[in-house]
């Protein structure tokens, strides 16, 4: 995983998924007072997540990383 700033000064973490597709997580401009990120495959549309949604996703990803399932 490579983390660097993009042209807008936002941090971007780039990595490849299991199918060798380039993916990224990018800091996004806030919506009002709500911090958000973009997440997804570089050649397609991405998810835009609020901090609470990112936390819920992080919980799912952590469980998958720890146990191999999300259930």
N, C-alpha and C positions, 0 to 999 in steps of 0.2 A: 504494500500500500504506500502510495506517495501522497504527501500532504503539502500543498503549496498555495500561494495566493494567486487568484486570477486577475484579469485586467481591471476589475471593479474593486479589488482590494479584499475580496471575500476568500476565506479558506475553502479549498476543494480537496477532498480525499478521493483519489482515483485508485481503482483496483479492478481485477478481472474476475468474473464469475466462473462457475464450473464449466460453462460452455465457451470460455475464453472471450466473452463479450466485455468490452470496456464499460465499467460502471463508475458512478461517482456519488458522493454526498457533498453538497455545496451549501454553504451559508447563504441565505437569501435575505433580501430586504424585508424588514418587518411589515406586517399588515396591521396598521394602527400601532398599538403597543405590544403586539404579539410577535415574538421571534419565530422565524420559520427556517426550514431547510428544504432543499430539493434533493431527491434521492431516486436513483434509477439507472437505466441503461443509457449510455451516451448517444446511441443512434436512434433513440425513441423518446417518447414523453417520459417525464419523471413525476414522482409523487412530491407534493408540497406538504410538509408536516409542521404542525405546531409543536411546541415543547411537550405538552401533555401527550399528544399523539406519538411523538418520538419516544417518549418514556414508555408508553405501552408497547410500541414496536420493539424497543430495546429489551423489555422483559421477555417478549416472545423469542427474540434472537438469542438472548442469554440462555433461555431454557433449551433452545435447539442446540446451542454451542455446548452446553453442559450435558444434555441427555440424548441428543439425536432425534428428539421429537418436539412437537409444539403443543401437544394435547395435555 
